[in-house]
Amino acid sequence: MREAKWERRTLETEISALLRLDGGGEAAVDTGIGFFDHMLTAWCRFALFDLELKARGDLAVDAHHTVEDCGIVLGHLLADALGEKKGVRRVAGALLPMDEALAQVAVDFSGRGFLAWNVPPLTGTAGAFPCELAEEFFRALAVNAGATLHVALQAGRNRHHILESIFKGAGLAMGEAAALDPRVRGVFSTKGVL
């Protein structure tokens, strides 16, 4: 079973989480930010990851620390659960529609953390979630997972639909990239190592 546990405690947040890569898309998420819980649950469902995550943050200040630190924790969980990445597909992409919104997401678990965010600035909130925090979340996730992650919005007007297409697209791409493939011997790399 490819899984990892992680705890992070700072003066701003306390987060504990368990991630199983070979799951069924089940999530028990409680961050105190309802829309963010919804997005993380959708990410897991489309990745077919199982996740238990509980976060307590300084929401009286704002949601930034909680959202970013959840990205840090999930990045570490992905890196730990993938381990040496032997037999893993490593690279995948997804084109995910959500009504009028269409997100394109590509990921490479290359060991090089990087986010390319080609999404017009999102203002306002979805529920209590400030939309601009999606970029902060995915940057923290990509850097700490050692993943090269590209997110591009092809179409969309509704903030909820845009964010949901991005989170689901990221889940689909990451789930496929993290999957074991019997055709892959060792690490999937032209160099032989990552």
N, C-alpha and C positions, 0 to 999 in steps of 0.2 A: 504494500500500500504506500503510494507516494503522498506523504502528508508532512505538514510542519505546524509547529505551534510557536507563537511569538507573543511576548508581552512588552509593552512600552509604557513607561511611567515618566512623565515630566511634570513640571509645575503647572502645565496647561492642560494636559490630557492624561488619562489612564485607559489603556486599550489592551484587551486580551483577545486572541483569535486563534482559530484552528482551521487550516485549509487542507482539503483532500482533493488532489487532482483527478483521481479516478472515481468520481462520484456520479451522482445522478441529477445534479443541479439544485440540491436542497440548501436553503440558507436560513439561518436564524440570526438576524442582524438587528442590533439596537444601538444606534448612535445618538439618539435624542433629536435627530433631524429626519422627520418622516419621509420626505422626498428622497433624501440620500439613501435611506434604508431601502426604499423602493428601487432605486437605481442599482445598488449593490446586489440586491436580490435578482434583478433582471440580468446583471452581469454574470452571476453564478449560474443561472438557469441556462443561458445561452452558451456558456463555457462547459457546462456539465461538471462544474466544480461544486463540492460541498463546503460550506463555510459556516462557522460559528464565530461571531464577532460581537463584542460588547465594548462600547466606548463611552467614556464620560469625559466631557471637555468643558472648557470655560465658555459655554454658550451664552452666558450673560454678557460676555464681551462681544463675540460674534461666532460664526461657524467656521472661520478660517482654520484655526488650529486643529479642530476635530477632523475636518475633511482632509487636510494635508497630512496629518499624522496617520489617519487610516490608510492613505496612499503609501506612506512609508512602511507601515506594518504589512500591508498586502504585498508590497514589493519584496520585502524580506521573506515572506512566506513563500512566494513563487520561487525565488532564488533557492531557498532551502529545499523545497519539495522537488524541484527539478534536479538538484544535485549536480552531478557531472554531465547531465543531459545526454547520456548514452541511450541510443535508440529512439530519441525524440525527433519529431518532424522539424522542430525549431522555427520554421518560417510559415506564416499563413496570412491570408487576407480575407476580408469580408466586405460586402456591399449590403448594407442593411436599411430597408425602408421602414418608416413609421409614418403612415399616412402621407402627408405632403413632404416630410423630411426624408433625406437620403444621406447616410453617412458612409464613408469609405474608410476602413481601418486596416492597417497592415502592421504586423509585428514580427520581429526577429529576436529570439532569445539568444543574442549574440555575445552577451557578456559586456556589451557597450551600452550603457544607459543613455538614452536620448529621446526627446519628444519633439516631433514636428507637428505643430498645431495649426492647421489651416482652416480655421473656423472664424467667421466674422465675430467681432466682439459681442458677447451675450450680456445684455444688461437686465436688470430686474431680478425677480425671484421666481422659482417654481416651488410653491409651498413656502417653507422657511429656508429654502436652499438658494443662496446667491449664485446665479448662473455662472458668473466668472470663476467660481471655485472649481468648476469641472476641469479647467486647464491645470490648476494647481494640483488637483488630485492625480490626474494622469501623468503629470511631470514627476511627482513623488513616486508614483507606482513604477514608471519606466526606469527612473534612475536607480531605485533600490532593487528592482528585479534584474537589472543589467539587461534591459530590453530596449531595442530600437523600436519606437512606436510612432507611426504616422497616423494622424487623424485628419480627415478632410471632409468638410460638409459640402455635398453636391447640391442640395436643395433643402429648403425649410423656412418656415415662418413662425410656427408655434414653438415657444421655448421648451415646453414639456416634450413635444415630439422630437425636437432636435436632440435634446439631452438623452432621451430614451434610445433613439437610433444610434447615438454614439456609444452609450454604455453596452447596449446589446451587441453592436458590431464589434466592440472591443472584446466582449465575452466570447463571441463566436470565433474570432481570429485567435485569441489567446488559447482557447480550448483546443482548437485544431493544432496550433503550434506546439502545445504542451503534450499532445497525444503521442503515445508510443506507436511506432510503425515497425513491423517485423522486417521490412526491407532495409531499414537503417541499421547498419552495423557500426557500433562505436558511436562517435560523435559525428553528426552530420555537418561536415566542414571540408572544404577543399584543402585546408591546412592540416587537417587531422586533429586539431585542438581548437578550443575557443579561448 
